[in-house]
Amino acid sequence: MKRRNSISRSLVAMMACAGLCACATVEDAPRGEAAYVAIPPPPAIGMDYRLSPDDVLRIQIYHEPGLSQEDAQITAAGMVRMPLVGDVPVAGLTAGEAADVIAGRLGERYLVSPQVTVFVKKAVGRRIALDGEVREPGLYPIDGRLTLSQAVLLGKGPTRLAGLGQVVVVRQIEGQRQAARFDLAAIRKGEAPDPEILPGDQVIVGLSRAKAILGGALIAVPALAAGFIALDGDH
């Protein structure tokens, strides 16, 4: 009987966790250790990035320095201008795909098996949204890697009355909008890790501002994070 009761309690706990894993309001977003599980570190930058207008590229044509481009900016129409072949559409492609398209154009009439390499020098399409209790909220481009504390500084830092203990990061993960709360005050003191921020993330300083901005919309809570919430008990 004791074993049956123990199993029953375990099942109830699992069902409760499953409920947390489905969706919740921003107030129920994981925090503490669970926040770092919900908003994981980003993958290496570059391989799957899709080119956007205004991005700046370095285009190298092997053994053809006269055709190579050091600072080729993608136009508003998504084109990059190349010698001999003119405008080549590259927006929406990865750097590797863009290299293949350029090589194909050059190989049609001018070069035999051209070897083309494309590097992203400036990725303007990589942006984050910064909102809440910061001095200058808005959209900010990411040039390289960025941590949460650095992201807040992009907006000239928090306001004097900002709630630093409740900074909400919202991220799209596998088609679902997930959120987590971080303690910026603890991060600044070196008492907590400084999580990395990805392009497309929304950073909102202050829980009350996050609730107002998100309008009480439901968010997904990851299963692993839900386990941390149950152990923490402070939510």
TORVEXVEX-579959 format. One record per atom (N, C-alpha, C, O): residue in one letter; x, y, z. Coordinates in steps of 0.001 Angstrom, whole numbers, padded with zeros to 6 digits, always signed. Atoms other than C-alpha are relative to their C-alpha. Layout:
residues N
aXYZ;...
***
This chain:
residues 235
m+000832-001209+000000;m+000000+000000+000000;m+000863+001254+000000;m+000583+002219-000711;k-000890-001154-000040;k+002840+002375+000875;k+000635+000239-001365;k+000760+001373-001827;r-000624-000126+001324;r+004504+001613-002457;r-000991+000565-000991;r-000613+001383-001829;r+001019-000510+000916;r+001205+002270-004298;r-000220+001492+000230;r-000360+002249-000731;n+000175-001418-000296;n+000779+005618-002499;n+001173+000817-000513;n+001013+001933-001007;s-001191-000700+000484;s+004341+006541-003362;s-000065+000191-001503;s+000264+001263-002012;i+000138-000094+001453;i+003711+005782-007039;i-001045+001032-000370;i-000860+001801-001314;s+001068-000962+000277;s+000485+007794-006934;s+000506+001425+000171;s+000223+002297-000651;r-000531-001348-000219;r+002280+010801-005456;r+000953+000400-001110;r+000985+001560-001519;s-000934-000294+001093;s+004959+010521-008157;s-000743+000378-001264;s-000351+001297-001983;l+000780-000296+001200;l+002343+010465-010886;l-000624+001385+000095;l-000650+002126-000888;v+000588-001328-000192;v+000625+013530-009411;v+001046+001071-000233;v+000767+002088-000868;a-001068-000979+000183;a+003956+015357-009311;a+000356+000143-001468;a+000590+001249-001954;m-000325-000051+001428;m+004679+014402-012926;m-001072+000743-000771;m-000767+001508-001685;m+001094-000687+000692;m+001240+015607-014020;m+000052+001494+000280;m-000229+002309-000599;a-000112-001422-000340;a+001764+018876-012173;a+001100+000647-000810;a+000944+001761-001309;c-001111-000525+000804;c+005092+019344-013918;c-000422+000148-001445;c-000080+001131-002102;a+000451-000068+001396;a+003465+018568-017262;a-000868+001220-000220;a-000797+001861-001269;g+000821-001193+000121;g+000940+021307-016595;g+000841+001245-000101;g+000531+002146-000881;l-000883-001158+000070;l+003741+023774-015979;l+000712+000070-001331;l+001031+001155-001815;c-000762+000025+001244;c+005467+022647-019156;c-000813+000514-001178;c-000240+000894-002198;a+000833-000391+001143;a+002517+023571-021360;a+000092+001495-000247;a+000769+001925-001181;c-000098-001447+000142;c+002050+027297-020945;c-000339+000682+001303;c-001001+000117+002173;a+000201-000763-001226;a+001981+029975-018303;a+000127+001470-000332;a+000479+001837-001453;t-000196-001429+000214;t+002016+033714-017866;t+001459+000338+000263;t+002225-000497+000744;v-001386-000403-000188;v+005234+035682-017733;v+000407-000046+001469;v+001588-000207+001776;e-000316+000093-001428;e+005002+035682-013934;e+000530-001374+000369;e+001297-001504+001324;d-000412+001370-000292;d+005545+031907-014018;d+001258-000405-000768;d+001665-001566-000726;a-001212+000316+000756;a+008628+032132-016236;a+001084-000498+000947;a+001231+000035+002047;p-001040+000543-000875;p+011510+030082-014819;p+001057+001048+000343;p+001318+001964-000437;r-001054-000903-000426;r+014212+031885-012891;r+001038-000795+000773;r+000887-002001+000964;g-001079+000716-000659;g+017384+031049-011015;g+000669-000953-000978;g+000867-000604-002142;e-000644+000987+000874;e+019046+027917-012414;e-000895-000345-001188;e-000411-000560-002299;a+000931+000383+001059;a+015916+027138-014416;a+000021+000973-001170;a-000203+000566-002310;a-000036-000993+001074;a+016238+030383-016401;a+001090-000316-001008;a+000914-000108-002208;y-001121+000298+000897;y+019577+029264-017815;y-000252-001264-000815;y+000371-001476-001855;v+000421+001167+000780;v+017987+025997-018932;v-000997+000415-001082;v-000947-000069-002213;a+001040-000445+000939;a+015039+027768-020580;a+000585+000806-001150;a+000111+000705-002282;i-000652-000828+001018;i+017310+030208-022468;i+001430-000520-000141;i+002342+000023+000483;p-001315+000645+000062;p+020266+028008-023474;p+001016+000831-000770;p+000641+001776-001464;p-001031-000702+000763;p+023606+029199-024893;p-000252-000136-001492;p-000804-001146-001929;p+000236+000047+001438;p+023511+030013-028620;p+000977-000906-000717;p+002064-001168-000203;p-000949+000749+000805;p+025069+027871-031330;p+001030+000942-000597;p+000905+002162-000493;a-001018-000819+000653;a+028131+029062-033202;a-000637+000892-001054;a-001535+000468-001782;i+000584-000986+000904;i+027386+032186-035235;i+000545-000204-001399;i+001737-000460-001573;g-000486-000102+001372;g+027574+032192-038983;g-000539-001020-000967;g-000980-000645-002054;m+000283+001028+000986;m+026766+028858-040592;m-001424+000056-000531;m-001639-000107-001732;d+001390+000022+000447;d+022963+029122-040685;d-000616+001394-000062;d-001828+001524-000235;y+000523-001363+000058;y+022640+032922-040668;y-000473+000324-001411;y+000225+000052-002388;r+000566-000381+001299;r+020408+034212-043474;r+000310+001466-000286;r+000023+002341+000530;l-000419-001348+000355;l+021715+037282-045260;l-001194+000940-000125;l-002267+000543-000579;s+001050-001014+000014;s+019674+040488-044991;s+000497+001262-000701;s+001705+001483-000787;p-000399-001294+000557;p+019647+043880-046754;p+000842+000796+000998;p+000594+000778+002204;d-000949-000826-000759;d+022428+046192-045529;d+001112-000798+000656;d+002042-000199+001195;d-001143+000776-000468;d+024628+043286-044426;d+001211+000318-000876;d+001072+000628-002059;v-001240-000252+000737;v+028257+043775-045443;v+000779-001303-000120;v+001001-001996+000872;l-000652+001278+000284;l+030103+040863-047073;l+001423+000195-000510;l+001749+001205-001133;r-001284+000125+000689;r+033643+039939-047990;r-000129-001174-000961;r-000369-002306-000540;i+000159+001034+001029;i+033514+038001-051268;i+001350-000249-000651;i+001904+000635-001305;q-001311+000340+000532;q+036696+036220-052275;q-000129-000991-001151;q-000749-002047-001015;i-000036+000876+001168;i+037200+034712-055729;i+001431-000523-000111;i+002359+000253-000334;y-001340+000593-000019;y+040147+032319-055670;y+000754+000305-001286;y+000269+000053-002389;h-000881-000365+001120;h+042994+033544-057902;h-000561+001130-000855;h-000074+001357-001962;e+000588-001118+000754;e+040832+036505-059023;e-000173+001218+000917;e-001304+001595+001224;p+000119-001144-000926;p+041642+039485-056740;p-000766+001172-000601;p-001397+001935+000131;g+000715-001099+000639;g+040206+041910-059298;g-001507-000156+000064;g-002237+000827-000064;l+001440+000261-000097;l+036786+040284-058941;l-000483-000097+001452;l-001682-000038+001723;s+000364+000125-001416;s+036883+039913-055154;s-000485+001336+000548;s-000113+002399+000050;q+000582-001190-000617;q+034979+042368-052953;q+000285-000027+001497;q+000022-001027+002165;e-000332-000061-001422;e+036135+043505-049506;e-001190+000480+000836;e-001390-000007+001949;d+001135-000567-000744;d+033030+045481-048434;d-001213+000099-000915;d-001615+001193-001310;a+001167+000034+000887;a+030082+044419-050562;a-001271+000062+000849;a-001571-000866+001599;q+001217-000163-000797;q+026857+045739-049041;q-001219-000459-000783;q-001389-000121-001955;i+001223+000488+000642;i+023571+044016-049800;i-000993+001153-000089;i-001228+001854+000895;t+000924-001111+000219;t+021082+046471-051273;t-001350-000280+000645;t-001616-001385+001118;a+001353+000152-000547;a+017524+047076-050073;a-000792-001037-000774;a-001720-001644-000238;a+000671+001008+000826;a+016426+044825-052941;a+000572-001394+000208;a+000115-002351-000418;g-000570+001309-000289;g+018574+041995-051561;g+001080-000434-000961;g+001397-001621-001045;m-001013+000316+001005;m+021245+042198-054261;m+001399+000403+000473;m+001557+001307+001293;v-001376-000431-000163;v+025023+042346-054155;v+000575+000174-001407;v+000394-000684-002270;r-000523-000314+001336;r+026816+043956-057120;r+001386-000598-000175;r+002293-000341+000617;m-001262+000665+000288;m+029615+041895-058627;m+000535+000443-001360;m-000247+000674-002282;p-000585-000284+001314;p+032060+042746-061441;p-000383-001093-001004;p-000527-002260-000640;l+000334+000878+001129;l+031185+041157-064800;l-001459-000430-000016;l-002096-000369-001068;v+001348+000588+000020;v+027832+039709-063717;v-001075+000937+000555;v-002262+000632+000447;g+000981-000964-000504;g+026163+042734-062070;g-000664-000434+001295;g-000029-001065+002140;d+000722+000281-001247;d+023500+042355-059369;d-000326-001484+000134;d-000842-002110-000792;v+000275+001412-000289;v+023210+038913-057772;v-000880-000056+001250;v-000502+000505+002278;p+000882+000075-001175;p+020284+038121-055403;p+000573-000941+001064;p+000847-002108+000783;v-000569+000825-001066;v+021604+036868-052051;v-000786+000066+001301;v-000575-000773+002177;a+000757-000125-001250;a+019162+038027-049342;a-000821-001262+000243;a-001442-001797-000675;g+000726+001218-000347;g+017619+035085-047524;g+000832-001261-000131;g+000402-002337+000283;l-000895+001147+000152;l+020542+032802-048382;l+001021-000026+001126;l+001287+001004+001747;t-001153+000064-000889;t+023291+031546-046096;t+001225+000448-000791;t+001165+000571-002014;a-001226-000416+000673;a+026846+032651-046868;a+000449-001065-001004;a+000904-000736-002099;g-000386+001086+000906;g+027553+029237-048407;g-000875-000046-001242;g-000384-000253-002352;e+000914+000002+001149;e+024454+029384-050603;e+000271+001187-000910;e+000215+001062-002134;a-000316-001184+000798;a+025336+032917-051713;a+001265-000221-000824;a+001340+000193-001981;a-001241+000303+000722;a+028830+031743-052660;a-000286-000890-001207;a+000298-000698-002273;d+000343+000895+001108;d+027313+028993-054812;d-000701+000756-001135;d-000433+000515-002312;v+000717-000773+001019;v+024990+031446-056592;v+000967+000887-000777;v+000896+000964-002003;i-000972-000866+000665;i+027834+033870-057318;i+000924-000822-000895;i+001236-000410-002012;a-000855+000871+000804;a+030046+031031-058533;a-000728-000454-001260;a-000131-000536-002334;g+000774+000421+001165;g+027252+029863-060821;g-000093+001092-001047;g+000027+000821-002241;r+000076-001123+000949;r+026870+033315-062377;r+001337+000201-000715;r+001377+000386-001931;l-001318-000199+000604;l+030619+033676-062928;l+000370-001152-000929;l+001045-000955-001940;g-000345+001173+000803;g+030887+030158-064310;g-000789-000127-001279;g-000407-000884-002171;e+000827+000099+001211;e+028165+030669-066907;e+000743+000496-001235;e+000615-000079-002316;r-000617-000605+001180;r+030322+032867-069155;r+001458+000402+000162;r+002175+000539-000829;y-001278-000681-000173;y+033513+034145-067562;y+001121-000862+000592;y+002268-000728+000166;l-001044+000768-000664;l+035389+031645-065350;l-000305-001488-000052;l-001463-001898-000126;v+000154+001452-000021;v+035989+027903-065339;v+000089-000474+001449;v+001113-000295+002108;s+000072+000520-001373;s+034945+026315-062036;s+000506+000997+001033;s+001455+000704+001761;p-000456-001001-000961;p+035280+029499-059969;p-000223-000464+001443;p-001231-001097+001760;q+000104+000316-001425;q+035911+029047-056243;q-000303+001291+000756;q+000523+002203+000801;v+000474-001217-000653;v+033950+031622-054244;v-000232-000267+001487;v-000806-001288+001866;t+000241+000071-001435;t+033931+032215-050492;t-000639+001309+000455;t-000177+002389+000088;v+000697-001187-000508;v+031540+034615-048737;v+000090+000021+001521;v-000256-000957+002184;f-000044-000219-001445;f+032142+035978-045219;f-000938+001149+000357;f-001034+002130-000381;v+000860-001077-000478;v+029659+038081-043262;v+000832+000901+000908;v+001206+000495+002008;k-000791-000940-000798;k+031574+041143-042008;k-000876+000777+000983;k-000466+001074+002106;k+000916-000741-000861;k+028575+042981-040609;k-001407-000513-000235;k-001948-000377-001333;a+001326+000602+000130;a+025249+041275-039945;a-001048+000934+000579;a-001409+000824+001751;v+000992-000978-000463;v+022727+044099-039720;v-001325-000676+000318;v-002087-000182+001149;g+001261+000693-000230;g+019859+041611-039819;g-000100-000652+001362;g-001168-001134+001738;r+000002+000597-001338;r+020858+040337-036368;r-000381+001088+001000;r+000437+001945+001334;r+000491-001049-000896;r+018749+042440-034000;r-000656-000597+001236;r-001139-001729+001224;i+000774+000351-001194;i+017316+042285-030507;i-000941+001163+000315;i-000703+002299-000093;a+000926-001039-000473;a+014387+044183-028992;a+000264+000217+001483;a+000232-000728+002273;l-000268-000357-001390;l+015177+045999-025748;l-001115+000919+000481;l-001379+001956-000127;d+001170-000754-000455;d+012238+047287-023716;d-000064+000012+001525;d+000774-000581+002203;g+000190-000058-001437;g+010980+048039-020237;g+000716+001182+000623;g+000761+002268+000046;e-000587-001087-000790;e+012840+050093-017650;e+001457+000252-000398;e+002373+000096+000409;v-001312-000416+000498;v+015799+051155-019815;v-000139+001417-000542;v-001236+001855-000887;r+000055-001407+000393;r+016715+054681-020820;r-000381+000189-001465;r-001095+001134-001803;e+000302-000129+001430;e+016499+054114-024581;e-000428-001351-000576;e+000387-002045-001184;p+000476+001256+000584;p+014327+051124-025557;p-000004+000083-001521;p-000038+001172-002093;g+000039+000011+001462;g+014320+050037-029187;g+000601-001277-000557;g+000896-002214+000184;l-000627+001117+000693;l+015730+047616-031762;l+001488+000293-000160;l+001873+001381-000589;y-001447-000191+000071;y+019492+047127-031645;y+000648-001148-000776;y+000361-002314-000505;p-000712+001054+000728;p+021725+045246-034112;p+001073-000636+000877;p+001663+000025+001732;i-001045+000731-000714;i+024089+042593-032742;i+001170-000196-000947;i+001015-000759-002031;d-001216+000202+000787;d+027632+042656-034069;d+000920-000895+000814;d+001694-000412+001641;g-000749+000942-000822;g+029216+039516-032667;g-000860-000540+001129;g-002088-000500+001058;r+000717+000617-001107;r+028284+037857-029396;r-000351+001054+001050;r+000345+002059+001198;l+000538-000999-000925;l+026308+039661-026698;l-000566-000693+001228;l-001272-001694+001112;t+000566+000526-001242;t+025486+038974-023051;t-001181+000868+000429;t-001424+001937-000133;l+001166-000738-000478;l+022416+040100-021142;l+000401+001368+000561;l-000245+002371+000258;s-000411-001287-000579;s+024268+042801-019202;s+000433+000973-001094;s+000172+002171-000990;q-000395-000856+001117;q+025756+044129-022462;q-001225+000483-000771;q-001264+001623-001234;a+001215-000369+000722;a+022317+044111-024090;a-000701+001172+000682;a-001173+002087+000009;v+000652-001091-000733;v+020895+046350-021345;v+000768+001302-000191;v+000164+002374-000247;l-000813-001204+000208;l+023788+048776-021844;l-000226+000613-001381;l+000008+001807-001572;l+000306-000558+001317;l+022801+049139-025510;l-001071+001088+000105;l-001071+002050-000663;g+001055-000984-000217;g+019771+051044-024234;g+000386+001052+001022;g-000479+001626+001684;k-000538-001016-000927;k+021999+053369-022152;k-000220-000385+001455;k-000181+000467+002343;g+000118+000476-001361;g+021430+051232-019096;g-001409+000095+000555;g-002284+000708-000056;p+001332-000035-000618;p+018466+050745-016746;p-000325+001370+000567;p+000571+002168+000844;t+000428-001243-000645;t+016429+053624-015363;t+000305-000074+001493;t+000670-001132+002006;r-000328-000075-001426;r+016912+054735-011759;r-000876-000919+000832;r-000436-001424+001864;l+000936+000816-000767;l+013869+052777-010591;l-000206-001389-000598;l-001185-002067-000282;a+000157+001287+000692;a+014423+049683-012737;a+000056-001173+000982;a+000823-001160+001946;g-000016+001226-000797;g+013674+046280-011223;g+001043-000964-000540;g+000723-001830-001354;l-001101+000788+000551;l+017070+044667-011868;l-000104-001482+000336;l+000491-002318-000344;g+000130+001401-000382;g+016092+041461-010118;g-000951-000780-000880;g-001056-001998-000743;q+001002+000679+000830;q+013446+040672-012725;q+000111+000477-001451;q-000705+001265-001928;v-000191-000300+001415;v+014768+040957-016267;v-000482-001203-000799;v+000012-002315-000615;v+000634+001086+000754;v+012699+038890-018697;v+000615-000081-001396;v+000725+000926-002096;v-000484+000260+001354;v+014198+037334-021843;v-001002-000915-000689;v-001313-001996-000189;v+000975+000781+000772;v+011720+036075-024445;v+000681-000465-001278;v+001309+000330-001977;r-000675+000575+001167;r+012952+033738-027197;r-000909-001004-000691;r-001648-001741-000039;q+000709+001024+000779;q+011397+031690-029991;q+000880-001242-000070;q+001992-001192-000596;i-000729+001261+000031;i+012506+028069-029561;i-000906-001061-000588;i-001933-001403-000002;e+000791+001032+000698;e+011188+025453-032011;e-001439+000447-000179;e-002372-000326+000037;g+001324-000507+000314;g+008251+027675-032906;g-000820+000450+001190;g-001944+000922+001022;q+000731-000417-001198;q+007244+028403-029315;q+000713+001165+000663;q+001943+001212+000707;r-000568-001130-000714;r+007744+031634-027424;r+000220-000378+001451;r-000734-000665+002175;q-000348+000364-001364;q+009568+030891-024183;q+000637+001197+000698;q+001249+002052+000058;a-000535-001115-000765;a+010587+033249-021414;a+000678-000499+001255;a+000358-001570+001772;a-000676+000298-001257;a+012885+033247-018419;a+000360+001318+000669;a+000533+002341+000006;r-000326-001211-000764;r+013681+035735-015639;r+001413-000109+000571;r+001803-001144+001110;f-001373-000031-000486;f+017214+036732-014710;f+000177+001151+000993;f-000521+002163+000932;d-000310-001003-001021;d+018650+038701-011786;d+001225+000787-000470;d+002359+000347-000281;l-001097-000799+000538;l+020740+041445-013404;l+000890+000536+001110;l+002096+000691+000914;a-000809-000484-001119;a+021862+042750-010010;a+001015-001062+000417;a+002178-000750+000672;a-000906+001097-000365;a+023340+039334-009159;a+001056-000221-001087;a+002213-000519-000789;i-000940+000156+001113;i+024925+039105-012620;i+001094+001053+000090;i+002271+000751-000110;r-000980-001085-000093;r+026614+042472-012138;r+000983-000218+001136;r+002136+000201+001038;k-000878+000263-001141;k+028048+041346-008788;k+000853-001244-000207;k+001698-001568+000628;g-000741+001230+000239;g+029420+038177-010343;g-000556-001185+000750;g+000114-002211+000868;e+000619+001070-000775;e+027028+036041-008307;e-000831-000938-000868;e-001286-001974-000384;a+000774+000835+000926;a+025215+034607-011370;a+000613+000133-001393;a+001181+001174-001722;p-000542-000078+001360;p+026260+033770-014942;p-000728+001052-000833;p-001899+001351-000600;d+000565-001003+000902;d+025681+036373-017644;d-000409-000705-001293;d+000453-000991-002124;p+000420+000812+001154;p+023554+034566-020288;p+000201+000732-001326;p+000173+001961-001390;e-000144-000592+001319;e+024101+035108-023976;e-001360+000278-000621;e-002314-000474-000424;i+001231-000427+000661;i+021437+036899-026006;i+000136-000279-001484;i+001186-000035-002077;l-000001+000365+001420;l+020492+035735-029514;l-000753+001026-000840;l-001614+001736-000321;p+000820-000840+000890;p+019235+037688-032533;p-001458-000434+000064;p-001762-001626+000059;g+001424+000299-000100;g+015461+037929-032308;g-000501-000041+001429;g-001712-000055+001648;d+000424-000006-001401;d+015434+037875-028491;d-000666+001329+000359;d-000366+002372-000223;q+000618-001192-000573;q+013251+040331-026600;q+000414+000082+001467;q+000135-000829+002246;v-000470-000197-001373;v+014795+041692-023389;v-000835+001106+000632;v-000878+002228+000127;i+000870-000963-000673;i+012428+043438-020979;i+000452+000139+001447;i+000449-000834+002201;v-000464-000257-001356;v+013730+045039-017791;v-001207+000347+000880;v-001926+001312+000620;g+001111-000243-000922;g+011209+044820-014941;g-001186-000912-000284;g-001707-000919-001399;l+001101+000944+000201;l+008491+042200-014435;l-001315+000714-000303;l-002074+000273-001167;s+001260-000708+000235;s+005642+044717-014271;s-000054+000539-001430;s-001105+000498-002070;r-000045-000485+001373;r+006766+046247-017578;r-000139-001159-000973;r-000774-001015-002018;a+000117+001171+000869;a+007091+042777-019093;a-001450-000451-000102;a-001925-000796-001184;k+001416+000389+000000;k+003521+041941-018060;k-000820+000969-000857;k-001721+000555-001587;a+000738-000997+000795;a+002284+045198-019615;a+000305-000142-001482;a-000597-000034-002313;i-000404+000088+001408;i+004260+044728-022845;i-000521-001268-000648;i-001003-001241-001781;l+000440+001276+000553;l+003394+041071-023327;l-001508-000162+000079;l-002070-001070-000534;g+001456+000012-000059;g-000227+041769-022440;g-000589-001250+000599;g-001707-001636+000255;g+000524+001208-000632;g-000599+038662-020304;g-000033-001195-000929;g-000656-002212-000622;a+000003+001107+000959;a+000046+036480-023345;a+000667-001227+000596;a+001586-001117+001408;l-000567+001236-000520;l+000812+032854-022637;l+001331-000293-000664;l+001548+000030-001832;i-001298+000410+000506;i+004336+031529-023034;i+000211-001462+000339;i-000406-001992+001263;a-000320+001393-000294;a+005738+028029-023150;a+001050-000054+001094;a+001957+000778+001136;v-000987+000209-001043;v+007651+026782-020125;v+000650-001360-000238;v-000045-002375-000199;p-000671+001267+000308;p+010272+024102-020916;p-000128-001009+001131;p-000221-000633+002299;a+000194+001058-000980;a+009944+020755-019155;a+001109-000015+001044;a+000825-000134+002237;l-001100+000055-000940;l+013400+020802-017591;l-000067+001169+000964;l+000192+001016+002158;a+000114-001174-000860;a+012870+024317-016290;a-001108-000184+001027;a-000980+000265+002167;a+001113+000206-000915;a+009549+023261-014749;a+000445-000794+001218;a-000033-000560+002328;g-000512+000767-001108;g+011425+020759-012633;g+000716+000883+001004;g+000575+000703+002214;f-000697-000930-000878;f+013606+023525-011257;f-000991+000868+000777;f-000785+001163+001954;i+000997-000822-000678;i+010525+025623-010489;i-000585-000766+001197;i-000737-000206+002283;a+000599+000788-001069;a+009021+022799-008429;a+000954-000108+001185;a+000516-000056+002334;l-000970+000125-001070;l+012259+022413-006441;l+000212+001325+000710;l+000389+001369+001928;d-000255-001322-000547;d+012705+026160-005972;d-001109+000406+000972;d-000857+000820+002104;g+001158-000306-000835;g+009198+026737-004654;g-000288+001479+000114;g-001258+001855+000772;d+000194-001456-000137;d+009524+030538-005022;d-000548+000551-001299;d+000209+001120-002085;h+000578-000516+001239;h+007084+031454-007816;h-001453+000346+000137;h-002074+000793-000827;
***
